[in-house]
Amino acid sequence: MSEVKSNKRKLEGVVVSNKGNKTVVVSVERTFLHTRYRKTVRSHKKYMAHDETNDCNIGDTVRIIESTPISRRKRWMMIDIITRADQL
């Protein structure tokens, strides 16, 4: 079977909070070139994502994908965990 191509956006980021039930907050960092000063600028944005199994911990690197609205602020779903954070 071939996999269906999707137009949904996929992002990678770091989990900064997992306090909500079945919800994680993922910080996605991007770099871009400033239009006037030609300097590389880093910025980040936080997305609330649905985590059905409550499997993520703070510091994990995860991949998220766009989805239909799940709640008022959740429009992303967690696909998989890329790397786990070191537990203390």
C-alpha positions in Angstrom: 0.0 0.0 0.0 1.3 3.5 -0.8 1.0 6.3 1.7 -1.3 9.1 0.9 0.3 12.5 0.3 -1.0 15.2 2.7 -1.0 19.0 2.4 -1.0 19.4 6.2 1.9 21.3 7.7 4.4 19.3 9.9 6.6 20.9 12.5 9.3 19.8 14.9 9.8 21.3 18.3 10.5 20.8 22.0 7.9 20.1 24.6 7.8 22.9 27.2 4.7 21.9 29.2 2.7 18.7 29.7 0.5 19.8 32.5 -2.8 19.5 30.6 -4.6 16.2 30.2 -3.8 14.9 26.7 -2.2 18.2 25.8 1.4 19.3 25.3 2.8 22.7 24.6 5.4 22.6 21.8 7.9 25.4 21.2 8.9 25.6 17.5 12.0 27.6 16.7 12.7 29.1 13.2 15.5 31.1 11.7 15.2 33.7 9.0 17.1 36.5 7.5 16.2 40.1 8.5 15.1 42.0 5.4 16.9 45.2 6.1 19.9 44.3 8.2 20.6 40.9 6.6 21.2 39.3 10.0 20.0 35.8 10.9 17.2 36.1 13.5 15.8 33.3 15.7 12.2 33.3 16.7 9.9 30.8 18.4 6.2 30.1 18.6 4.3 27.9 21.0 1.7 25.4 19.7 -0.8 23.4 21.8 -0.9 19.8 20.5 -3.1 16.8 21.3 -1.2 13.9 22.9 -3.7 11.0 23.1 -1.5 8.7 25.3 0.0 11.3 27.6 3.4 9.9 26.6 5.4 13.2 26.2 7.6 14.7 28.9 9.2 18.1 29.1 12.3 18.4 26.9 11.2 15.7 24.4 11.6 16.6 20.7 8.4 15.8 18.9 6.8 16.1 15.5 3.3 17.7 15.2 0.9 17.9 12.3 -2.1 20.2 11.5 -5.5 18.8 12.3 -9.1 19.9 12.6 -9.9 21.9 15.7 -9.9 19.7 18.8 -10.6 22.5 21.3 -10.5 26.3 21.5 -6.7 26.5 21.2 -5.7 23.0 20.0 -5.3 22.6 16.2 -2.3 20.3 16.1 -1.7 16.6 16.9 1.5 15.0 18.1 2.6 12.4 15.6 5.7 10.9 17.2 8.5 11.5 19.6 11.9 12.0 17.8 14.1 12.1 20.9 13.5 11.6 24.6 14.8 14.1 27.2 17.3 12.9 29.8 15.4 12.2 33.0 17.0 13.4 36.2 
